[in-house]
Amino acid sequence: SLQRFATHQLVSWDLSPSKYTKRDVHRIAVLDLRILNVDRNGGNILVRSIPGDRYCLIPIDHGFSLPDASLDPGEVWFEWLYWPQTNVPMDLETLYYIANIDVRSDARILQSIVIRTECIKCVIFSLIILKRGAEVGISLFQIAMMVLTSLKYFCPKDTDGDTIEESYFRQITEKVDNFFREYMGKDEELSRRREQMTGLIQRMLSRTAFLGQRSSDDYFISA
């Protein structure tokens, strides 16, 4: 594994969550949902003091990522889940980053490093919920709760071989869309909210050269 020491003074449970920025909290939440890191306890979020009585969050220890469907939702620990920032709407940069996640590309990368197919399918499910949730404008708290309450039921506990067929992507997308219909009501409401969010991102990108010129990978590494 590759490791790098991160200078810090505290860990996240040493301070009130109100001390942390929405931007830092949302970045960690998106990361954890993208790789299904199920052990994000307070000790795995370092805190670095920065000038102006502010704090920077640094996520560490991702050894419990990419689980399979045998995971008990009660064993999942998202320290950030009940922090107030996760109920605040995502900003444009976060929505832009999520919109540019290529689920099939992520799956191919995981296959290339010999991650078990069952685990990859769970990540695909989490990613599609993350993307759909961002499209209709729900909060990261709501998205995370949807992942936790449905992962065990929607992800397969065994697989047919080591490949992931295109039919699986269609199947799991349909399941997620049905789940959203049950969660949010009529198809018309889902379509309306999706169009609103898509329109917002497109309008803002046309006015903001800063985002238009950046790679979505910069989301996690920019200051």
C-alpha positions in Angstrom: 0.0 0.0 0.0 1.0 3.6 -0.5 0.9 5.8 2.6 1.8 9.4 3.4 2.0 11.0 6.8 -0.5 13.8 7.3 0.3 16.6 9.7 -2.5 17.1 12.1 -3.4 18.2 15.7 -6.7 16.5 16.4 -9.2 13.9 15.1 -12.7 14.8 14.2 -14.4 13.7 17.4 -12.2 16.0 19.4 -14.3 19.0 18.2 -17.9 19.8 17.5 -18.9 19.1 13.9 -20.0 22.7 13.6 -16.3 23.6 13.4 -15.9 21.9 10.0 -16.7 23.3 6.6 -19.4 22.0 4.4 -16.9 21.6 1.6 -14.7 19.2 3.6 -17.5 17.2 5.0 -19.1 16.8 1.5 -15.9 15.7 -0.1 -15.4 13.0 2.5 -19.0 11.8 2.2 -18.7 11.6 -1.6 -15.4 9.7 -1.3 -16.9 7.2 1.1 -20.0 6.6 -1.0 -17.9 6.3 -4.2 -15.6 3.5 -2.7 -18.1 2.3 -0.1 -15.7 2.9 2.8 -17.8 1.5 5.7 -15.4 2.4 8.6 -15.3 6.1 8.6 -15.2 6.6 12.3 -14.1 9.8 13.9 -10.5 8.6 14.4 -10.2 8.1 10.6 -10.8 11.8 10.0 -7.7 13.9 11.0 -8.1 17.6 11.8 -5.4 20.1 10.9 -5.6 23.7 12.2 -5.2 26.4 9.6 -4.9 30.2 10.1 -8.1 32.1 11.1 -9.3 29.6 13.7 -10.3 27.2 11.0 -9.9 23.5 10.5 -9.1 21.2 7.6 -10.4 17.6 7.5 -8.1 14.8 6.2 -9.6 11.3 5.6 -7.3 8.3 6.3 -7.5 4.5 6.6 -9.6 3.1 3.8 -9.0 -0.6 4.6 -12.7 -1.4 5.0 -13.7 -0.2 1.5 -15.3 -2.2 -1.3 -17.3 -4.6 0.8 -19.5 -7.4 -0.5 -23.2 -7.9 0.1 -22.8 -9.9 3.3 -22.2 -6.6 5.0 -24.6 -5.9 7.9 -25.8 -2.3 7.6 -25.5 -2.0 11.4 -21.7 -2.4 11.0 -21.4 0.6 8.7 -19.9 3.7 10.4 -20.2 7.0 8.6 -19.0 9.5 11.3 -20.3 12.4 9.1 -23.8 11.0 8.6 -25.5 12.9 11.3 -23.3 16.1 11.0 -25.4 19.1 10.0 -23.4 19.7 6.9 -24.8 16.5 5.2 -28.3 18.0 5.2 -27.2 21.1 3.4 -27.6 21.0 -0.4 -24.5 20.2 -2.4 -22.7 23.0 -4.1 -22.1 23.2 -7.9 -18.5 21.8 -7.7 -19.7 18.7 -5.9 -22.6 18.2 -8.3 -20.2 18.7 -11.2 -17.8 16.1 -9.8 -20.6 13.5 -9.2 -22.1 14.1 -12.7 -18.7 13.3 -14.2 -18.2 10.0 -12.4 -18.2 7.2 -15.0 -19.6 4.2 -13.2 -18.5 1.7 -16.0 -15.0 3.2 -15.9 -14.8 2.7 -12.1 -15.9 -0.9 -12.5 -13.3 -1.6 -15.2 -10.5 -0.1 -13.0 -11.6 -2.3 -10.1 -11.7 -5.3 -12.3 -8.2 -4.6 -13.5 -6.8 -4.8 -10.0 -8.7 -8.0 -9.3 -11.3 -6.8 -6.9 -14.0 -9.5 -6.5 -17.0 -9.1 -8.8 -19.5 -9.2 -5.9 -17.7 -6.2 -4.3 -17.6 -4.2 -7.6 -21.4 -4.7 -8.0 -22.0 -3.2 -4.5 -19.9 -0.2 -5.5 -21.8 0.1 -8.7 -25.1 0.2 -6.8 -23.8 2.9 -4.4 -22.5 5.0 -7.3 -25.7 4.9 -9.2 -27.6 6.0 -6.1 -25.1 8.8 -5.5 -25.5 10.0 -9.1 -29.3 9.7 -9.1 -29.5 11.5 -5.7 -27.4 14.4 -7.0 -29.5 14.6 -10.1 -32.7 15.1 -8.2 -31.1 17.4 -5.6 -31.5 15.4 -2.4 -28.9 15.7 0.4 -25.9 13.5 1.1 -27.6 12.4 4.3 -30.6 11.1 2.3 -28.3 9.5 -0.3 -26.3 7.7 2.4 -29.4 6.4 4.1 -30.7 5.1 0.8 -27.5 3.2 0.3 -27.5 1.8 3.8 -31.1 0.7 3.8 -31.1 -1.0 0.4 -27.5 -2.3 -0.2 -28.2 -5.7 1.4 -31.4 -6.3 -0.6 -30.3 -5.0 -4.0 -26.8 -6.3 -4.3 -26.2 -10.0 -5.2 -24.5 -12.3 -2.7 -23.0 -14.4 -5.4 -22.1 -13.8 -9.0 -22.1 -15.6 -12.3 -18.5 -15.5 -13.3 -16.0 -12.7 -13.1 -17.4 -10.4 -15.7 -20.0 -7.6 -15.4 -22.3 -7.6 -18.3 -24.0 -4.4 -19.7 -27.3 -6.0 -18.7 -26.3 -5.7 -15.1 -25.8 -1.9 -15.4 -29.3 -1.7 -16.9 -30.8 -3.9 -14.3 -29.3 -2.1 -11.3 -30.2 1.3 -12.8 -33.8 0.2 -13.2 -33.8 -1.0 -9.6 -32.4 2.3 -8.3 -34.9 4.3 -10.4 -37.8 2.2 -9.0 -36.4 2.8 -5.5 -36.4 6.6 -6.1 -40.0 6.5 -7.3 -41.0 4.8 -4.1 -38.9 7.3 -2.1 -40.0 10.5 -3.9 -43.4 9.7 -5.4 -44.5 10.3 -9.0 -42.3 10.1 -12.1 -43.2 13.6 -12.9 -41.6 14.9 -9.8 -38.4 13.0 -10.4 -38.2 14.3 -14.0 -38.9 17.8 -12.9 -36.2 17.8 -10.3 -33.7 16.1 -12.5 -34.3 18.7 -15.2 -33.9 21.5 -12.7 -30.6 20.2 -11.4 -29.2 19.4 -14.9 -30.2 22.9 -16.1 -28.6 24.5 -13.1 -25.3 22.8 -13.7 -25.3 23.6 -17.4 -26.1 27.3 -16.8 -23.4 27.6 -14.2 -20.8 25.8 -16.2 -21.5 28.1 -19.2 -20.8 31.1 -16.9 -17.9 29.7 -14.9 -14.7 29.1 -16.8 -13.1 27.9 -13.6 -15.1 24.7 -13.5 -15.2 24.3 -17.2 -11.4 24.2 -17.5 -10.8 21.8 -14.6 -10.7 18.1 -14.4 -13.2 16.5 -12.1 -10.3 14.8 -10.4 -9.3 18.2 -9.0 -12.2 18.1 -6.7 -10.3 16.2 -4.0 -6.9 17.8 -4.4 -7.7 21.6 -4.7 -7.2 23.8 -1.8 
